[in-house]
């Protein structure tokens, strides 16, 4: 009987710290790895039209994307230039439609503070 009591005591001595460590790893590890895996990219889709609203012809276009803190007279928070080339430009398809992935956006400046 004393042997069983001793084994239980010894098991608790090792089990409780081990479970505590595993729980701590489980609680803190996902948040750290999740923060490290956030891609700072933003997908943007649009329709490129001319001054009368007709869709632009298919091709590669030079575009500059900007984000301001207000609709009018705002302060520029972020911008990205896309050069007019097949590899870095914005490719417009039929009907003036385009999709572009904008990179390395600093979302820290886009808070509601």
Phi, psi and omega in degrees: 000319179294327179295316179296317179298318179295318179295321178296316179298316180293320179297316178296325180298326180264325185289314184299311178296323180295316178295320178298317179294316178297319178297317178297317178297319180294319183288317187267332183292315182300322181292322179292313181291329177293320178294325181287339184259007179287118177279126180272064178234153180225124176276138179224132178239144180200183178230120181268122181234163175274189186294340179258004177093004178280140180299140177287156180292153178298143180158188180256133185233152174273124181224149174237126180255136182223147174234127179246163179272000178208157182293325177227144179054035181272169177269134179293124179261326186199148174208156176214132180261135175244115183288155181280081175210162182297329184272327184242349180282176177263122181270120178264133180258189180306136178083009179079008183281144177212156174226134180220144175255115180271139190250157174047054177283131177272093184289350179296332181276354184257036180270168180271011184298000000 
